[in-house]
């Protein structure tokens, strides 16, 4: 098994806007890459409430190899979360 050179971090921010809230998710590239932009991707979701934003965040994390260690109610409105690099690997092919 190989060690990862860098952590995969997902950044998020929940902010109020007209008619609800915006959840923004983004992931930054490894420090060694030379890119014009400072992110791999950015996703923007418009939601009706903070609770809905946190539910969308939890769903995105589940799809991308992470899970929240705490309850959604304790989650701050801005932060970063470590992702597993290969979420579908289950270790069954170790021989």
Legacy VTK file of the C-alpha trace (Angstrom):
# vtk DataFile Version 3.0
C-alpha trace
ASCII
DATASET POLYDATA
POINTS 95 float
0.000 0.000 0.000
1.278 3.470 -0.858
1.188 6.503 1.385
-0.455 9.584 -0.025
1.792 12.540 -0.758
-0.879 15.021 0.331
-4.232 15.063 2.056
-7.342 15.478 -0.045
-9.293 18.277 1.579
-12.804 19.392 0.761
-13.560 22.978 1.728
-17.099 24.198 2.305
-18.952 27.380 3.171
-22.634 27.953 3.980
-23.676 31.571 3.494
-27.026 33.383 3.462
-28.347 34.850 0.221
-31.685 36.152 -1.029
-34.348 33.485 -0.621
-32.224 30.969 1.286
-28.622 29.865 1.571
-25.724 28.912 -0.659
-23.527 25.888 -0.026
-20.183 26.138 -1.805
-17.879 23.098 -1.989
-14.395 23.075 -3.493
-11.226 21.021 -3.536
-7.753 22.460 -4.010
-4.987 20.824 -6.076
-1.795 19.410 -4.582
0.751 22.098 -3.740
3.139 20.870 -6.435
0.769 21.489 -9.351
1.105 24.672 -11.368
-2.391 25.798 -12.235
-3.946 29.119 -13.122
-6.781 28.536 -10.658
-6.505 27.543 -7.025
-9.129 24.770 -7.091
-9.902 21.488 -8.840
-13.634 22.171 -8.855
-16.250 24.355 -7.194
-19.866 23.325 -6.634
-22.584 25.810 -5.686
-25.939 24.696 -4.296
-28.880 26.957 -3.484
-30.883 25.562 -0.583
-33.753 26.717 1.597
-32.110 26.276 5.014
-28.853 25.622 6.851
-30.152 22.136 7.715
-30.645 21.379 4.014
-27.143 22.684 3.234
-25.666 20.387 5.884
-27.637 17.434 4.499
-26.316 18.128 0.965
-22.789 18.368 2.390
-23.184 15.044 4.228
-24.458 13.389 1.031
-21.547 14.781 -1.010
-19.095 13.504 1.604
-20.648 10.032 1.555
-20.252 9.910 -2.231
-16.627 11.055 -2.052
-15.116 8.846 0.626
-15.695 10.648 3.861
-18.166 10.845 6.676
-18.829 13.388 9.360
-17.345 12.445 12.713
-19.788 14.692 14.524
-23.465 15.448 14.389
-24.574 17.824 11.634
-25.842 20.285 14.242
-22.270 20.783 15.538
-20.878 21.527 12.081
-19.672 25.122 11.640
-20.800 27.117 8.593
-17.280 27.142 7.142
-14.478 24.599 7.233
-12.511 21.794 5.614
-12.864 18.015 5.757
-10.301 15.335 4.904
-11.366 12.902 2.167
-10.108 9.394 1.481
-8.213 9.296 -1.806
-9.794 6.063 -3.078
-13.263 5.720 -1.481
-14.293 2.578 -3.375
-11.280 0.477 -2.381
-12.218 -2.120 0.251
-8.869 -3.828 0.893
-10.047 -7.260 -0.280
-7.264 -7.630 -2.847
-4.390 -7.587 -0.337
-2.427 -10.750 -0.834
LINES 1 96
95 0 1 2 3 4 5 6 7 8 9 10 11 12 13 14 15 16 17 18 19 20 21 22 23 24 25 26 27 28 29 30 31 32 33 34 35 36 37 38 39 40 41 42 43 44 45 46 47 48 49 50 51 52 53 54 55 56 57 58 59 60 61 62 63 64 65 66 67 68 69 70 71 72 73 74 75 76 77 78 79 80 81 82 83 84 85 86 87 88 89 90 91 92 93 94
